[in-house]
Amino acid sequence: MAMIAMASGFLLILIGLFGALSNRNILRMIVAFAVANTGVNLVLVAVGYMDGRTAPILNEAVPVAEATARIIDPVPQALVLTAIVIGVGVTALMLAYAYKLFKTKGTLDISQYTDLKW
Amino acid sequence: MIKRFTLMLLLAGLGAIFAGLMLDYVPDAELNRTADYYAKNTAADLGAANIVTAIIVTYRGLDTLGEVTVLFLTAAIVGLVLAREKHEQSQPKREHPPTGELLTTGTRLLLPLILLFGAYVFSHGHLTPGGGFQGGAILASGMLLMLLSHPLRRFGHRTIAVVESIAGLAFVFIGVLGIALAGGFLDNRILPIGTLGELVSAGAIPLIYSFVGLKVGAEFSSMLLNLSETEEL
């Protein structure tokens, strides 16, 4: 189970990088980055998963005394929660800059932006 | 052609690295020491049923404050980058097509429910798999629905800014109270811990997470608003 999640996460990272590097349209690159971001999150969560255990929430099913033996690692989950939120922020920023670039040059084709090229 | 080839080579190399990482990966049989500490001590120390929430709000509360700050910065920069366009646009340039009966009626029906659900998610963050960030995102989705159904209406940036500032200040204020009344910055034990698993428990965690929820909701809403106002209407 964890292996499937991890493999799909790595696959998503590769798909995202392929999309970001092979597309010339800035909007497509942003979508590709979001896909790669999801892949990273998936890999991180998969690292914290342990077979036969349950979510790190204490209730009747997981009493405090048995918590150590029953729950999965909560630290990667906390990390991924942070990563998702920051990912949203990064995507919003990229979209805002893409809009600004479109306003100045009238195109979203990355190969038209040669100002920093040497 | 050579570009394609380099790209494929790069991806193949990266894929090989990933495959190597994955084949060597052995899942842990038991919790590592950090996770073990959290599993053993969260209930007794903080009284939070959701250990992830306990980590985010209290054990690593300072990092969450930083995260909220990053989000605030993002919202501010999005506003700054898109600010000029807002002044330029004054009158709608063309007639906007009506949004349709389904969308407007659906919004009227769903919006209160979405806001209620968002409030539920962020106030139950210490008990259920939810919390301030998730609840805030749900609140912002209500805002998105409103923007879709009333594309011409101008929503007040001021209200959003006020909610965001008050929530942020309250978050920091509760954190400072922790220094004065309990063990340190953002300590949740300024309020009684209560019984594990009840709504009013876990000290200040529900309070802090509610403020985080409001703040995140306001920030996401302002981002959506700024992005939607770039649209030439």
Boltz contact constraints between the chains, C-beta under 6 A:
constraints:
  - contact:
      token1: [A, 2]
      token2: [B, 27]
      max_distance: 6.0
  - contact:
      token1: [A, 6]
      token2: [B, 22]
      max_distance: 6.0
  - contact:
      token1: [A, 10]
      token2: [B, 18]
      max_distance: 6.0
  - contact:
      token1: [A, 14]
      token2: [B, 11]
      max_distance: 6.0
  - contact:
      token1: [A, 14]
      token2: [B, 15]
      max_distance: 6.0
  - contact:
      token1: [A, 18]
      token2: [B, 11]
      max_distance: 6.0
  - contact:
      token1: [A, 21]
      token2: [B, 7]
      max_distance: 6.0
  - contact:
      token1: [A, 50]
      token2: [B, 27]
      max_distance: 6.0
  - contact:
      token1: [A, 56]
      token2: [B, 51]
      max_distance: 6.0
  - contact:
      token1: [A, 56]
      token2: [B, 52]
      max_distance: 6.0
  - contact:
      token1: [A, 57]
      token2: [B, 49]
      max_distance: 6.0
  - contact:
      token1: [A, 57]
      token2: [B, 50]
      max_distance: 6.0
  - contact:
      token1: [A, 58]
      token2: [B, 43]
      max_distance: 6.0
  - contact:
      token1: [A, 58]
      token2: [B, 49]
      max_distance: 6.0
  - contact:
      token1: [A, 64]
      token2: [B, 43]
      max_distance: 6.0
  - contact:
      token1: [A, 67]
      token2: [B, 39]
      max_distance: 6.0
  - contact:
      token1: [A, 68]
      token2: [B, 36]
      max_distance: 6.0
  - contact:
      token1: [A, 68]
      token2: [B, 39]
      max_distance: 6.0
  - contact:
      token1: [A, 71]
      token2: [B, 39]
      max_distance: 6.0
  - contact:
      token1: [A, 73]
      token2: [B, 31]
      max_distance: 6.0
  - contact:
      token1: [A, 73]
      token2: [B, 35]
      max_distance: 6.0
  - contact:
      token1: [A, 74]
      token2: [B, 38]
      max_distance: 6.0
  - contact:
      token1: [A, 74]
      token2: [B, 51]
      max_distance: 6.0
  - contact:
      token1: [A, 74]
      token2: [B, 52]
      max_distance: 6.0
  - contact:
      token1: [A, 74]
      token2: [B, 55]
      max_distance: 6.0
  - contact:
      token1: [A, 75]
      token2: [B, 34]
      max_distance: 6.0
  - contact:
      token1: [A, 75]
      token2: [B, 35]
      max_distance: 6.0
  - contact:
      token1: [A, 77]
      token2: [B, 52]
      max_distance: 6.0
  - contact:
      token1: [A, 78]
      token2: [B, 52]
      max_distance: 6.0
  - contact:
      token1: [A, 78]
      token2: [B, 55]
      max_distance: 6.0
  - contact:
      token1: [A, 78]
      token2: [B, 56]
      max_distance: 6.0
  - contact:
      token1: [A, 82]
      token2: [B, 67]
      max_distance: 6.0
  - contact:
      token1: [A, 85]
      token2: [B, 133]
      max_distance: 6.0
  - contact:
      token1: [A, 89]
      token2: [B, 71]
      max_distance: 6.0
  - contact:
      token1: [A, 89]
      token2: [B, 74]
      max_distance: 6.0
  - contact:
      token1: [A, 92]
      token2: [B, 78]
      max_distance: 6.0
  - contact:
      token1: [A, 92]
      token2: [B, 223]
      max_distance: 6.0
  - contact:
      token1: [A, 93]
      token2: [B, 74]
      max_distance: 6.0
  - contact:
      token1: [A, 96]
      token2: [B, 78]
      max_distance: 6.0
  - contact:
      token1: [A, 96]
      token2: [B, 81]
      max_distance: 6.0
  - contact:
      token1: [A, 96]
      token2: [B, 82]
      max_distance: 6.0
  - contact:
      token1: [A, 99]
      token2: [B, 230]
      max_distance: 6.0
  - contact:
      token1: [A, 100]
      token2: [B, 81]
      max_distance: 6.0
